[in-house]
């Protein structure tokens, strides 16, 4: 098995980044929070962005669905205050 290191500073591989992404980490900042990748020299941040891609984020989709459900259930006066 070939290891492709994304972050040399902390020894984080592309496989680890993909595993965290599958678990819901949608941004380089969330990957950094989970692994420290990108928090030292920062040269790996673009690579992490590339691995994450621009695809759908499960967590973001759930949040958007939650907002839509709240908008349907909340009285109109609460929507104005929330915005």
N, C-alpha and C positions, 0 to 999 in steps of 0.2 A: 504494500500500500504506500503510495507516494503522498508525502505530506507537503502541501503547498502553504508556506507560511505567508500570512497576510500581514501580521504584525511581528516584526523581528524583535522589537523591544520586549514584548511579553510572551513570545512564542505561541501566538494564536494562529490557528490554521483556518483555511477557507471552510473546512468541514465544521469547525466549531462555530464560525459566523453563521453558516447556513442552519445549523441546529438551533441557535438562538433565534434566528429569523423565523424558523418554523414554529418556535414556541411563542412568537408574538413580538419580538424586537423588530421594529419597523424602521428605525433610524440609526445612523451611526452613533448618535448619543446614547441610545438604548443599548447598542452593542457595547459601547464603552463602559456603560454602567455595569453590564454583566461580565465583561472580560478585561477591562482596562485598555483594550485595543484602541489606538488613536489618541491616547491621553499623554503620551510621552513626546515623541518627535513629531507625530501627526502625519507622517508620510503615507500611512496606510489608509487614511480616511477616504480618499477617492476610490481605492480598491474596495473598501467596505461598501461604499455607495453603489459601486458597480455590482457587487454581489447581491445587494438588497434589491436593486433594480427599481423600476417605477411601477411595479405590479401592485396588485391589491394588497392591502395590509389587513389581516384578519381583525386585529384589535381596532383599527380605524373604522372598518366596516361595522363592527359591533357598536362602537360609539355613535356612529352616524345613525344606525338603526334605533339606538336608544333615544337619540335626540328627536327622531321622527316620531317615535311612540309617545314621547313626552309632549311633543307639539300637538298631537292628536288628542291626548288625554287632558292637557292643561287648559284651564279657562283662558280666554283671549286676553284678559287683563294681565295674567301672569306672563304670557308670551311677550308682551310689550315691555314689561319690567326686566325680563331676562335678556332681552336684546340690547 
